Amino acid sequence: MYDYPYVLELLRVTAADLQRRALSSEKERIARMITERTLRNRALAITHRLSGMAEPQRQHYVAAAVRRL
């Protein structure tokens, strides 16, 4: 269920929401934090970490990792 494209899309949606809600003074800093390359690398790291987890732990881990964006 939590394959690379799915996790990447979750990160993109969260990043877009974060950027939309950011104060105008913080938009540039956030834009640097959430580049496409950063999101792809983070999605790859998350999916790699998920490969050794049991299913109940995966949902919790993905939700926490996406929130920490």
Legacy VTK file of the C-alpha trace (Angstrom):
# vtk DataFile Version 3.0
C-alpha trace
ASCII
DATASET POLYDATA
POINTS 69 float
0.000 0.000 0.000
2.743 2.493 0.865
4.779 2.390 -2.304
7.058 5.176 -3.536
4.522 7.060 -5.744
1.919 7.041 -2.969
4.333 8.386 -0.339
5.682 10.977 -2.780
2.165 12.212 -3.484
1.432 12.459 0.250
4.563 14.560 0.671
3.651 16.794 -2.284
0.165 17.428 -0.918
1.520 18.202 2.538
4.192 20.487 1.095
1.641 22.397 -0.981
-0.567 22.844 2.054
2.377 23.981 4.154
3.410 26.503 1.524
-0.147 27.777 1.123
-0.587 28.344 4.883
2.846 29.901 5.434
3.294 33.520 6.331
4.596 35.659 3.507
7.871 36.182 5.375
8.446 32.408 5.556
7.419 31.400 2.028
10.942 31.619 0.601
12.448 29.518 3.401
9.738 26.893 3.031
10.135 26.827 -0.749
13.817 25.969 -0.277
12.922 23.225 2.204
10.424 21.475 -0.047
12.060 21.257 -3.437
11.074 18.372 -5.695
14.446 16.740 -5.152
14.027 16.923 -1.382
10.559 15.404 -1.581
11.768 12.565 -3.830
14.694 11.794 -1.513
12.441 11.853 1.541
9.884 9.560 -0.136
12.657 7.139 -1.063
13.982 7.118 2.509
10.501 6.550 3.931
9.700 3.663 1.587
13.076 2.094 2.280
12.403 2.251 6.003
8.933 0.746 5.527
10.293 -2.404 3.915
11.190 -3.896 7.287
8.054 -2.875 9.195
4.860 -4.708 9.984
1.653 -3.285 8.506
0.264 -1.720 11.723
3.480 0.224 12.243
3.637 1.449 8.644
0.563 3.644 8.850
1.783 5.330 12.018
5.298 5.815 10.656
4.127 7.308 7.332
1.723 9.697 9.071
4.449 10.887 11.446
7.048 11.229 8.669
4.703 13.291 6.496
3.787 15.562 9.425
7.490 16.205 10.098
7.906 17.693 6.653
LINES 1 70
69 0 1 2 3 4 5 6 7 8 9 10 11 12 13 14 15 16 17 18 19 20 21 22 23 24 25 26 27 28 29 30 31 32 33 34 35 36 37 38 39 40 41 42 43 44 45 46 47 48 49 50 51 52 53 54 55 56 57 58 59 60 61 62 63 64 65 66 67 68
